[in-house]
Amino acid sequence: MSATWYECKVKYRKLDETSGTQKVKTEPFLVDAISYTEAESRITEEMSVYLSDTEEIKITNIKVANYTEIHPFENSDRWFKSRVSLIAFDEESGKERKTNMYLLIQANDVKEAYDNTIGVMKDTMGEYTIPAISESPIVDVFPYFSGEEDDMKRLEKFTMLKNSVPVDNSMDEELEMADALVTEEE
């Protein structure tokens, strides 16, 4: 199951590093969630860490982000949106078809983002091109299992739910015999 990423625009007070004063900013963040409601809940929870008790946030917009994959890299401070065009040959028409996918890559500059994109795509079997890389306004990304939350409790609950589904492993002898007869006739 692939992750669904939601882009949440959050309005909050942030300390401006250049002037040293607090300014109201609206910045986009990315959260991994299964619905708009969960995205709202998660971004509120994640942002509460950065705020004092008297400060509040206002969520101005939530939308599904069109990123296929998210790739963080160590020692990088910005996010870049890489457009990767997968090239496929259509045998019926005899033409090449391009399908675009968007990757969110963490890097320090565009060249590093390009190198990181090449690194991510190195195991791809088909042909591809990278027609565009641009700096993304995304400030931070909050995956579902970030390592700072109660991951073990969530994993145990998930495993418990997964294992609670009864599985019928008994064989249907009639079907097995039918398969055996078909194989012998061939």
Secondary structure as UniProt FT lines:
FT   STRAND          5..15
FT   TURN            17..19
FT   STRAND          22..32
FT   HELIX           36..48
FT   TURN            49..50
FT   TURN            53..54
FT   STRAND          58..64
FT   STRAND          67..71
FT   TURN            74..75
FT   STRAND          78..90
FT   TURN            91..94
FT   STRAND          95..107
FT   HELIX           110..121
FT   TURN            122..123
FT   STRAND          127..135
FT   STRAND          141..142
FT   HELIX           151..163
FT   HELIX           173..185
//
